[in-house]
Amino acid sequence: MKKRLFLIPAIIATCCIVGIAGCSSGSTAVKLALDSNWYNYTKTKGIQDYFNKDSGSEYYSPEILHYDVTLDDSEDVAYNASYKVNYEGGKYTTTFYATTFDTGTLVYDSDDYRETYSEAGTITAYYYKTELTFDAVTFTYTGTDATGTDADTATYDGDKAITECYFLSCEDYLRPLYSRQEIVSHSPAVYTPGSIDEAVNFVDCTYTTYYTYDGYKATVEYADNLDSANNDTTAYDLDTDDTFFDNSSMEVSIRAMSDLSSSLSQSVNLFVPKAGMLTYYYIGEDTAMDDDALASVSAVMAEGGLFATATTTDSDGNVTANDTVGTVAVSVEGSGNMAGVYQTYWFTEIENRSNNTGRATMLAISSPLAYNLGTLNYTLSSIESTLWDGVPNEATN
């Protein structure tokens, strides 16, 4: 069985990650090429006032996107003979803007951490929040001892994964300052359970990660809401000048890749609260979205002002309608003992870096479940607000 990568937005998130792959270190720092691909002019390195909640700009507008989350349990992806899982009412929301970083409450309470912020002055940072919820999660035991009665089925409500992360601009390589992950999850426990009880792993926990301003240290506070005896605080010496991202800002870090295209091939360092610094790869792909899903997200993008249909006429006078948005697929792949099949993300293709209409908007995610139980598909369903809402096109930069 291939291992799966349980990074957000997978519901179990970091509680399942095992194995540590260290980040690179040495005399020469590895700095990644990053662009602010959520802006109209992608080469902007700093934070624009109209994206900063505290700037006082009359044009301020955050990006708030909503996704439907459904399970593909067709036989080619869900073929576990021992049990099945069903997810109902899945919703995913992302909120993205900039704000003043609160050094009074979001910095770890120790002198060495506070000293790193003392000379920074007022810090404007990006804020990225994700909320994944399900109305119900149902496990059905189908193994050799299954009775065919209600005793073989268990349904749970309240599953959620909420993440928050503050990080600096592309000028500072999206260096993280703080993150928090709240997880309530009934997830697959093993490949071959002997009963319904053995099939379910219940987690209710919170990870809070504090970084020094220079990014050289991190402290993780773990709270187990099921058993406080497991609560723990772990200090990490990151000891690197290399670019690295917090796990909770992974979606933004993919979006920020300068080569956000099918040719992308980039190793990245992700700090994961459960395991420390891990090495992964962002790999561009030619994988196309499902036709129905592509048509659906294209309509949503058009309604949100992020995509305009167009027609082209060839030399023979034949007219072709361009009614679907161009896409870029990126898979997140592990290294060493984390190698396997991982999540795939689709973003809007950047056709013009000086007039980036689509803003590299995340359109969809394909997230395989563990133990061959299917694939969760996230599909953009509505746009609550975007940067276009606040800024006239001609004023955007």
C-alpha positions as a Markdown table, in Angstrom:
| # | Residue | x | y | z |
|---|---|---|---|---|
| 1 | Met | 0.0 | 0.0 | 0.0 |
| 2 | Lys | 1.3 | 3.5 | -0.9 |
| 3 | Lys | 1.5 | 5.9 | 2.0 |
| 4 | Arg | -0.7 | 9.0 | 1.9 |
| 5 | Leu | 0.2 | 12.6 | 2.7 |
| 6 | Phe | -2.1 | 14.0 | 5.3 |
| 7 | Leu | -1.5 | 17.7 | 5.0 |
| 8 | Ile | -4.4 | 20.1 | 5.3 |
| 9 | Pro | -7.0 | 20.0 | 3.8 |
| 10 | Ala | -7.2 | 16.3 | 4.6 |
| 11 | Ile | -9.5 | 16.1 | 7.7 |
| 12 | Ile | -7.0 | 14.2 | 9.9 |
| 13 | Ala | -4.3 | 16.8 | 9.0 |
| 14 | Thr | -1.1 | 16.6 | 10.9 |
| 15 | Cys | -2.2 | 14.0 | 13.5 |
| 16 | Cys | -1.2 | 11.2 | 11.1 |
| 17 | Ile | 2.1 | 12.3 | 9.8 |
| 18 | Val | 5.0 | 10.0 | 10.6 |
| 19 | Gly | 8.7 | 10.1 | 9.7 |
| 20 | Ile | 10.9 | 13.2 | 9.5 |
| 21 | Ala | 13.0 | 14.3 | 6.5 |
| 22 | Gly | 15.3 | 17.1 | 7.4 |
| 23 | Cys | 15.6 | 20.4 | 5.6 |
| 24 | Ser | 18.8 | 21.2 | 3.8 |
| 25 | Ser | 21.4 | 23.3 | 5.6 |
| 26 | Gly | 24.7 | 24.7 | 4.7 |
| 27 | Ser | 26.7 | 27.9 | 4.1 |
| 28 | Thr | 24.5 | 29.0 | 1.2 |
| 29 | Ala | 20.9 | 29.6 | 1.9 |
| 30 | Val | 18.3 | 28.2 | -0.6 |
| 31 | Lys | 15.8 | 30.9 | -1.4 |
| 32 | Leu | 12.9 | 30.0 | -3.6 |
| 33 | Ala | 11.6 | 32.1 | -6.5 |
| 34 | Leu | 8.2 | 33.4 | -5.3 |
| 35 | Asp | 5.7 | 35.7 | -6.9 |
| 36 | Ser | 2.5 | 37.2 | -5.5 |
| 37 | Asn | 0.3 | 35.4 | -8.0 |
| 38 | Trp | -2.9 | 36.5 | -6.2 |
| 39 | Tyr | -2.3 | 40.1 | -7.4 |
| 40 | Asn | -2.9 | 41.6 | -10.8 |
| 41 | Tyr | 0.8 | 42.3 | -11.3 |
| 42 | Thr | 2.4 | 39.1 | -10.0 |
| 43 | Lys | 5.9 | 40.4 | -9.5 |
| 44 | Thr | 4.8 | 42.6 | -6.6 |
| 45 | Lys | 6.8 | 41.4 | -3.6 |
| 46 | Gly | 5.2 | 43.4 | -0.8 |
| 47 | Ile | 1.6 | 43.6 | 0.5 |
| 48 | Gln | -0.8 | 45.8 | -1.3 |
| 49 | Asp | -2.9 | 48.3 | 0.8 |
| 50 | Tyr | -6.2 | 47.1 | -0.8 |
| 51 | Phe | -5.5 | 43.6 | 0.6 |
| 52 | Asn | -4.6 | 44.9 | 4.1 |
| 53 | Lys | -7.5 | 45.0 | 6.5 |
| 54 | Asp | -5.8 | 47.6 | 8.7 |
| 55 | Ser | -4.5 | 49.9 | 5.9 |
| 56 | Gly | -7.6 | 52.1 | 5.8 |
| 57 | Ser | -7.8 | 51.7 | 2.1 |
| 58 | Glu | -11.3 | 52.3 | 0.7 |
| 59 | Tyr | -10.6 | 49.4 | -1.7 |
| 60 | Tyr | -9.9 | 46.8 | 0.9 |
| 61 | Ser | -11.3 | 43.4 | 0.0 |
| 62 | Pro | -10.3 | 39.9 | 1.3 |
| 63 | Glu | -10.4 | 36.8 | -0.8 |
| 64 | Ile | -13.1 | 34.4 | 0.5 |
| 65 | Leu | -13.7 | 31.2 | -1.5 |
| 66 | His | -16.1 | 28.3 | -0.9 |
| 67 | Tyr | -15.8 | 24.7 | -2.1 |
| 68 | Asp | -18.0 | 21.7 | -2.1 |
| 69 | Val | -16.3 | 18.5 | -0.9 |
| 70 | Thr | -17.5 | 15.1 | -2.2 |
| 71 | Leu | -16.3 | 11.6 | -2.0 |
| 72 | Asp | -15.4 | 9.6 | -5.1 |
| 73 | Asp | -16.0 | 6.0 | -3.9 |
| 74 | Ser | -16.0 | 4.4 | -7.4 |
| 75 | Glu | -14.4 | 0.9 | -7.6 |
| 76 | Asp | -11.2 | 2.2 | -9.1 |
| 77 | Val | -10.3 | 4.3 | -6.1 |
| 78 | Ala | -12.3 | 2.7 | -3.3 |
| 79 | Tyr | -11.6 | -1.0 | -3.2 |
| 80 | Asn | -11.0 | -1.8 | 0.5 |
| 81 | Ala | -12.8 | -5.1 | 1.2 |
| 82 | Ser | -13.0 | -4.6 | 4.9 |
| 83 | Tyr | -15.0 | -1.3 | 5.3 |
| 84 | Lys | -16.3 | 1.8 | 3.5 |
| 85 | Val | -16.5 | 5.4 | 4.5 |
| 86 | Asn | -19.0 | 8.0 | 3.4 |
| 87 | Tyr | -18.8 | 11.8 | 3.9 |
| 88 | Glu | -21.9 | 14.0 | 3.8 |
| 89 | Gly | -22.3 | 17.7 | 3.5 |
| 90 | Gly | -18.6 | 18.5 | 3.0 |
| 91 | Lys | -17.7 | 22.2 | 2.8 |
| 92 | Tyr | -14.3 | 24.0 | 2.6 |
| 93 | Thr | -13.8 | 27.7 | 2.9 |
| 94 | Thr | -10.5 | 29.7 | 2.5 |
| 95 | Thr | -10.1 | 33.2 | 3.8 |
| 96 | Phe | -7.0 | 35.2 | 2.7 |
| 97 | Tyr | -6.0 | 38.8 | 3.5 |
| 98 | Ala | -3.3 | 40.9 | 5.2 |
| 99 | Thr | -3.4 | 42.4 | 8.6 |
| 100 | Thr | -1.3 | 43.8 | 11.5 |
| 101 | Phe | 0.4 | 40.9 | 13.3 |
| 102 | Asp | -0.5 | 41.0 | 17.0 |
| 103 | Thr | 2.8 | 40.5 | 18.8 |
| 104 | Gly | 1.0 | 40.8 | 22.1 |
| 105 | Thr | -0.9 | 37.5 | 21.8 |
| 106 | Leu | 0.7 | 35.6 | 18.9 |
| 107 | Val | 4.3 | 35.5 | 20.0 |
| 108 | Tyr | 5.5 | 32.7 | 22.3 |
| 109 | Asp | 5.8 | 34.0 | 25.9 |
| 110 | Ser | 9.5 | 33.8 | 26.4 |
| 111 | Asp | 12.2 | 36.5 | 26.3 |
| 112 | Asp | 14.2 | 34.9 | 23.5 |
| 113 | Tyr | 11.1 | 34.8 | 21.2 |
| 114 | Arg | 10.0 | 38.4 | 22.1 |
| 115 | Glu | 13.5 | 39.8 | 21.6 |
| 116 | Thr | 13.4 | 38.7 | 17.9 |
| 117 | Tyr | 10.3 | 40.9 | 17.4 |
| 118 | Ser | 11.4 | 43.9 | 19.5 |
| 119 | Glu | 13.1 | 45.7 | 16.6 |
| 120 | Ala | 10.7 | 44.7 | 13.9 |
| 121 | Gly | 8.2 | 47.4 | 14.7 |
| 122 | Thr | 4.7 | 47.1 | 13.3 |
| 123 | Ile | 4.5 | 43.9 | 11.2 |
| 124 | Thr | 2.0 | 43.5 | 8.4 |
| 125 | Ala | 1.5 | 39.8 | 7.6 |
| 126 | Tyr | -0.7 | 37.7 | 5.4 |
| 127 | Tyr | -3.4 | 35.8 | 7.2 |
| 128 | Tyr | -4.8 | 32.5 | 5.7 |
| 129 | Lys | -7.6 | 30.5 | 7.3 |
| 130 | Thr | -9.2 | 27.3 | 6.1 |
| 131 | Glu | -12.3 | 25.6 | 7.4 |
| 132 | Leu | -13.2 | 22.0 | 6.5 |
| 133 | Thr | -16.5 | 20.6 | 7.8 |
| 134 | Phe | -18.7 | 17.6 | 7.3 |
| 135 | Asp | -22.4 | 17.1 | 8.3 |
| 136 | Ala | -21.7 | 13.4 | 8.9 |
| 137 | Val | -19.1 | 10.7 | 8.5 |
| 138 | Thr | -20.3 | 7.1 | 8.2 |
| 139 | Phe | -18.2 | 4.0 | 8.5 |
| 140 | Thr | -19.6 | 0.6 | 7.3 |
| 141 | Tyr | -17.8 | -2.6 | 8.2 |
| 142 | Thr | -17.9 | -5.1 | 5.3 |
| 143 | Gly | -15.3 | -7.6 | 6.4 |
| 144 | Thr | -15.7 | -11.4 | 6.7 |
| 145 | Asp | -17.3 | -11.1 | 10.1 |
| 146 | Ala | -19.9 | -8.4 | 9.0 |
| 147 | Thr | -23.4 | -9.2 | 10.3 |
| 148 | Gly | -25.3 | -7.0 | 7.9 |
| 149 | Thr | -26.9 | -5.1 | 10.8 |
| 150 | Asp | -26.7 | -1.7 | 12.3 |
| 151 | Ala | -24.0 | -3.0 | 14.5 |
| 152 | Asp | -21.7 | -2.8 | 11.5 |
| 153 | Thr | -22.3 | 0.9 | 10.9 |
| 154 | Ala | -21.2 | 4.0 | 12.9 |
| 155 | Thr | -22.1 | 7.6 | 12.0 |
| 156 | Tyr | -20.5 | 10.7 | 13.5 |
| 157 | Asp | -21.1 | 14.4 | 13.2 |
| 158 | Gly | -18.9 | 17.4 | 14.1 |
| 159 | Asp | -15.8 | 16.5 | 12.0 |
| 160 | Lys | -13.8 | 19.6 | 11.2 |
| 161 | Ala | -10.3 | 20.9 | 10.5 |
| 162 | Ile | -9.7 | 24.6 | 11.0 |
| 163 | Thr | -6.3 | 26.2 | 10.3 |
| 164 | Glu | -5.0 | 29.7 | 10.7 |
| 165 | Cys | -1.6 | 31.0 | 9.7 |
| 166 | Tyr | 0.3 | 34.3 | 9.7 |
| 167 | Phe | 3.3 | 34.7 | 7.4 |
| 168 | Leu | 5.3 | 37.5 | 5.7 |
| 169 | Ser | 5.2 | 38.6 | 2.1 |
| 170 | Cys | 7.1 | 37.2 | -0.8 |
| 171 | Glu | 9.7 | 39.8 | -0.1 |
| 172 | Asp | 10.5 | 37.7 | 3.0 |
| 173 | Tyr | 9.7 | 34.4 | 1.3 |
| 174 | Leu | 6.4 | 33.9 | 3.1 |
| 175 | Arg | 8.3 | 33.1 | 6.3 |
| 176 | Pro | 5.8 | 31.9 | 8.9 |
| 177 | Leu | 5.2 | 33.7 | 12.2 |
| 178 | Tyr | 2.3 | 31.7 | 13.8 |
| 179 | Ser | -0.1 | 28.9 | 13.0 |
| 180 | Arg | -2.9 | 27.0 | 14.7 |
| 181 | Gln | -4.7 | 23.8 | 13.7 |
| 182 | Glu | -7.9 | 22.6 | 15.3 |
| 183 | Ile | -8.9 | 19.0 | 14.4 |
| 184 | Val | -11.9 | 17.0 | 15.3 |
| 185 | Ser | -11.8 | 13.8 | 13.1 |
| 186 | His | -13.1 | 10.3 | 12.8 |
| 187 | Ser | -10.7 | 8.9 | 10.3 |
| 188 | Pro | -9.7 | 5.5 | 8.9 |
| 189 | Ala | -7.6 | 3.7 | 11.5 |
| 190 | Val | -6.2 | 0.6 | 9.7 |
| 191 | Tyr | -6.3 | -1.2 | 6.4 |
| 192 | Thr | -8.0 | -4.4 | 7.6 |
| 193 | Pro | -10.1 | -3.9 | 10.8 |
| 194 | Gly | -11.8 | -6.9 | 12.6 |
| 195 | Ser | -14.8 | -4.8 | 13.5 |
| 196 | Ile | -16.4 | -1.4 | 13.1 |
| 197 | Asp | -14.8 | -0.2 | 16.3 |
| 198 | Glu | -11.3 | -1.1 | 15.0 |
| 199 | Ala | -12.0 | 0.9 | 11.8 |
| 200 | Val | -12.3 | 4.3 | 13.4 |
| 201 | Asn | -9.6 | 6.6 | 14.8 |
| 202 | Phe | -11.0 | 9.5 | 16.8 |
| 203 | Val | -8.9 | 12.7 | 17.2 |
| 204 | Asp | -9.8 | 15.9 | 19.0 |
| 205 | Cys | -6.7 | 18.1 | 19.3 |
| 206 | Thr | -5.1 | 21.5 | 18.7 |
| 207 | Tyr | -1.6 | 22.4 | 17.5 |
| 208 | Thr | -0.3 | 25.9 | 18.0 |
| 209 | Thr | 3.0 | 26.8 | 16.5 |
| 210 | Tyr | 5.0 | 30.0 | 17.4 |
| 211 | Tyr | 8.0 | 31.1 | 15.4 |
| 212 | Thr | 10.8 | 33.5 | 16.3 |
| 213 | Tyr | 10.7 | 36.5 | 13.9 |
| 214 | Asp | 13.9 | 35.4 | 12.2 |
| 215 | Gly | 12.5 | 31.9 | 11.7 |
| 216 | Tyr | 15.3 | 30.1 | 13.5 |
| 217 | Lys | 13.2 | 28.6 | 16.2 |
| 218 | Ala | 9.7 | 27.2 | 16.6 |
| 219 | Thr | 7.7 | 26.0 | 19.6 |
| 220 | Val | 4.7 | 23.8 | 19.2 |
| 221 | Glu | 2.0 | 23.5 | 21.9 |
| 222 | Tyr | -0.1 | 20.3 | 21.5 |
| 223 | Ala | -3.5 | 20.0 | 23.3 |
| 224 | Asp | -5.3 | 16.7 | 23.4 |
| 225 | Asn | -8.9 | 17.4 | 24.2 |
| 226 | Leu | -9.6 | 13.7 | 24.8 |
| 227 | Asp | -6.8 | 13.3 | 27.4 |
| 228 | Ser | -5.0 | 16.3 | 28.8 |
| 229 | Ala | -2.3 | 13.9 | 30.1 |
| 230 | Asn | -1.0 | 13.9 | 26.5 |
| 231 | Asn | -0.6 | 17.7 | 26.3 |
| 232 | Asp | 2.9 | 18.7 | 25.3 |
| 233 | Thr | 5.2 | 21.5 | 24.3 |
| 234 | Thr | 8.0 | 20.9 | 21.9 |
| 235 | Ala | 10.8 | 23.3 | 21.0 |
| 236 | Tyr | 12.5 | 23.0 | 17.6 |
| 237 | Asp | 15.8 | 24.5 | 16.5 |
| 238 | Leu | 15.2 | 25.1 | 12.8 |
| 239 | Asp | 18.7 | 26.4 | 12.2 |
| 240 | Thr | 18.3 | 27.3 | 8.6 |
| 241 | Asp | 18.2 | 30.3 | 6.3 |
| 242 | Asp | 16.5 | 28.2 | 3.6 |
| 243 | Thr | 13.0 | 29.1 | 2.5 |
| 244 | Phe | 10.4 | 27.1 | 4.4 |
| 245 | Phe | 6.6 | 27.3 | 4.9 |
| 246 | Asp | 4.2 | 26.4 | 7.6 |
| 247 | Asn | 2.0 | 23.4 | 6.8 |
| 248 | Ser | -1.1 | 25.6 | 7.2 |
| 249 | Ser | 0.1 | 28.0 | 4.4 |
| 250 | Met | 0.9 | 25.2 | 1.9 |
| 251 | Glu | -1.9 | 26.2 | -0.5 |
| 252 | Val | -0.6 | 29.8 | -0.7 |
| 253 | Ser | 3.0 | 28.6 | -1.1 |
| 254 | Ile | 2.0 | 26.5 | -4.1 |
| 255 | Arg | 0.1 | 29.4 | -5.5 |
| 256 | Ala | 3.3 | 31.6 | -5.0 |
| 257 | Met | 5.6 | 29.5 | -7.1 |
| 258 | Ser | 7.2 | 31.7 | -9.8 |
| 259 | Asp | 7.0 | 28.7 | -12.3 |
| 260 | Leu | 3.3 | 27.9 | -11.6 |
| 261 | Ser | 3.0 | 25.7 | -14.6 |
| 262 | Ser | 3.1 | 22.1 | -15.8 |
| 263 | Ser | 6.9 | 22.3 | -15.8 |
| 264 | Leu | 7.1 | 23.1 | -12.1 |
| 265 | Ser | 9.5 | 20.9 | -10.2 |
| 266 | Gln | 10.5 | 22.3 | -6.8 |
| 267 | Ser | 11.6 | 20.8 | -3.5 |
| 268 | Val | 10.2 | 22.6 | -0.5 |
| 269 | Asn | 10.6 | 22.5 | 3.3 |
| 270 | Leu | 7.3 | 22.4 | 5.2 |
| 271 | Phe | 7.2 | 22.7 | 9.0 |
| 272 | Val | 4.6 | 20.2 | 10.3 |
| 273 | Pro | 3.7 | 20.5 | 14.0 |
| 274 | Lys | 3.4 | 16.8 | 14.4 |
| 275 | Ala | 6.9 | 16.0 | 13.0 |
| 276 | Gly | 9.0 | 19.1 | 12.5 |
| 277 | Met | 10.6 | 20.1 | 9.2 |
| 278 | Leu | 9.8 | 17.8 | 6.3 |
| 279 | Thr | 10.9 | 17.9 | 2.6 |
| 280 | Tyr | 8.3 | 17.6 | -0.2 |
| 281 | Tyr | 8.1 | 18.3 | -3.9 |
| 282 | Tyr | 5.7 | 20.5 | -5.8 |
| 283 | Ile | 5.4 | 18.9 | -9.2 |
| 284 | Gly | 3.5 | 20.4 | -12.2 |
| 285 | Glu | 1.3 | 18.1 | -14.2 |
| 286 | Asp | -0.7 | 18.0 | -17.3 |
| 287 | Thr | -3.6 | 16.4 | -15.5 |
| 288 | Ala | -6.9 | 17.8 | -16.7 |
| 289 | Met | -9.8 | 18.5 | -14.5 |
| 290 | Asp | -13.0 | 16.5 | -15.0 |
| 291 | Asp | -15.0 | 18.2 | -17.8 |
| 292 | Asp | -18.1 | 18.8 | -15.6 |
| 293 | Ala | -16.0 | 20.2 | -12.8 |
| 294 | Leu | -14.1 | 22.5 | -15.1 |
| 295 | Ala | -17.3 | 23.8 | -16.6 |
| 296 | Ser | -18.7 | 24.4 | -13.1 |
| 297 | Val | -15.6 | 26.3 | -11.8 |
| 298 | Ser | -15.4 | 28.3 | -15.0 |
| 299 | Ala | -18.9 | 29.6 | -14.5 |
| 300 | Val | -18.1 | 30.5 | -10.9 |
| 301 | Met | -14.9 | 32.3 | -11.9 |
| 302 | Ala | -16.8 | 34.2 | -14.6 |
| 303 | Glu | -19.5 | 35.2 | -12.1 |
| 304 | Gly | -16.8 | 36.4 | -9.7 |
| 305 | Gly | -15.2 | 38.6 | -12.4 |
| 306 | Leu | -12.1 | 36.4 | -12.6 |
| 307 | Phe | -12.6 | 34.9 | -16.0 |
| 308 | Ala | -14.1 | 36.3 | -19.2 |
| 309 | Thr | -15.2 | 34.0 | -22.0 |
| 310 | Ala | -13.8 | 34.8 | -25.5 |
| 311 | Thr | -13.9 | 33.7 | -29.1 |
| 312 | Thr | -11.1 | 33.2 | -31.5 |
| 313 | Thr | -11.3 | 33.1 | -35.3 |
| 314 | Asp | -8.8 | 31.2 | -37.4 |
| 315 | Ser | -7.7 | 32.1 | -41.0 |
| 316 | Asp | -10.6 | 30.1 | -42.4 |
| 317 | Gly | -13.1 | 32.1 | -40.5 |
| 318 | Asn | -13.9 | 29.3 | -38.0 |
| 319 | Val | -15.0 | 30.6 | -34.6 |
| 320 | Thr | -14.0 | 28.8 | -31.5 |
| 321 | Ala | -15.5 | 29.7 | -28.1 |
| 322 | Asn | -13.2 | 29.8 | -25.1 |
| 323 | Asp | -15.6 | 29.1 | -22.3 |
| 324 | Thr | -13.5 | 27.3 | -19.8 |
| 325 | Val | -10.7 | 28.7 | -17.7 |
| 326 | Gly | -7.1 | 27.5 | -18.2 |
| 327 | Thr | -5.7 | 25.4 | -15.4 |
| 328 | Val | -2.4 | 24.3 | -13.9 |
| 329 | Ala | -2.2 | 21.1 | -11.9 |
| 330 | Val | 0.3 | 20.6 | -9.1 |
| 331 | Ser | 0.9 | 17.5 | -7.0 |
| 332 | Val | 2.5 | 17.5 | -3.6 |
| 333 | Glu | 4.8 | 14.5 | -3.3 |
| 334 | Gly | 6.9 | 13.2 | -0.4 |
| 335 | Ser | 10.5 | 12.0 | -0.1 |
| 336 | Gly | 12.1 | 9.0 | 1.6 |
| 337 | Asn | 9.7 | 7.0 | 3.7 |
| 338 | Met | 6.8 | 9.5 | 2.8 |
| 339 | Ala | 6.9 | 8.6 | -0.9 |
| 340 | Gly | 3.6 | 7.7 | -2.4 |
| 341 | Val | 0.5 | 9.1 | -4.1 |
| 342 | Tyr | -0.5 | 12.5 | -2.8 |
| 343 | Gln | -2.9 | 15.4 | -3.2 |
| 344 | Thr | -3.3 | 17.3 | -6.5 |
| 345 | Tyr | -4.3 | 20.9 | -6.7 |
| 346 | Trp | -5.6 | 22.9 | -9.7 |
| 347 | Phe | -5.1 | 26.6 | -10.0 |
| 348 | Thr | -6.0 | 29.1 | -12.7 |
| 349 | Glu | -3.4 | 29.5 | -15.3 |
| 350 | Ile | -1.4 | 32.7 | -15.3 |
| 351 | Glu | -1.6 | 34.0 | -18.9 |
| 352 | Asn | -0.4 | 37.5 | -18.3 |
| 353 | Arg | 1.8 | 38.4 | -15.4 |
| 354 | Ser | 1.0 | 42.1 | -15.8 |
| 355 | Asn | -2.8 | 41.6 | -16.0 |
| 356 | Asn | -3.4 | 38.5 | -14.0 |
| 357 | Thr | -7.2 | 38.2 | -14.3 |
| 358 | Gly | -7.6 | 34.8 | -12.7 |
| 359 | Arg | -5.3 | 35.6 | -9.8 |
| 360 | Ala | -4.0 | 31.9 | -9.8 |
| 361 | Thr | -7.2 | 31.1 | -7.9 |
| 362 | Met | -7.3 | 27.6 | -6.4 |
| 363 | Leu | -10.1 | 25.7 | -8.3 |
| 364 | Ala | -10.0 | 22.2 | -7.0 |
| 365 | Ile | -8.2 | 19.6 | -4.9 |
| 366 | Ser | -8.1 | 15.8 | -5.2 |
| 367 | Ser | -7.2 | 14.3 | -1.8 |
| 368 | Pro | -6.9 | 10.4 | -1.6 |
| 369 | Leu | -8.0 | 8.8 | 1.6 |
| 370 | Ala | -5.9 | 6.3 | 3.3 |
| 371 | Tyr | -6.3 | 2.5 | 2.9 |
| 372 | Asn | -8.0 | 2.6 | -0.6 |
| 373 | Leu | -11.2 | 4.1 | 0.7 |
| 374 | Gly | -11.8 | 6.7 | -2.0 |
| 375 | Thr | -10.8 | 10.2 | -2.9 |
| 376 | Leu | -12.2 | 13.5 | -1.5 |
| 377 | Asn | -12.7 | 16.1 | -4.2 |
| 378 | Tyr | -12.9 | 19.8 | -3.4 |
| 379 | Thr | -14.5 | 21.9 | -6.1 |
| 380 | Leu | -14.9 | 25.7 | -6.1 |
| 381 | Ser | -18.6 | 26.4 | -5.7 |
| 382 | Ser | -18.8 | 30.2 | -5.0 |
| 383 | Ile | -16.8 | 33.3 | -4.6 |
| 384 | Glu | -17.8 | 35.4 | -1.6 |
| 385 | Ser | -15.3 | 38.2 | -2.3 |
| 386 | Thr | -12.1 | 38.8 | -4.2 |
| 387 | Leu | -9.5 | 41.5 | -4.6 |
| 388 | Trp | -11.5 | 42.6 | -7.6 |
| 389 | Asp | -14.4 | 43.5 | -5.4 |
| 390 | Gly | -12.6 | 46.4 | -3.8 |
| 391 | Val | -10.4 | 47.7 | -6.6 |
| 392 | Pro | -11.3 | 48.8 | -10.1 |
| 393 | Asn | -9.4 | 46.9 | -12.7 |
| 394 | Glu | -7.5 | 50.0 | -13.9 |
| 395 | Ala | -6.4 | 50.7 | -10.3 |
| 396 | Thr | -5.1 | 47.2 | -9.6 |
| 397 | Asn | -1.4 | 46.7 | -9.6 |
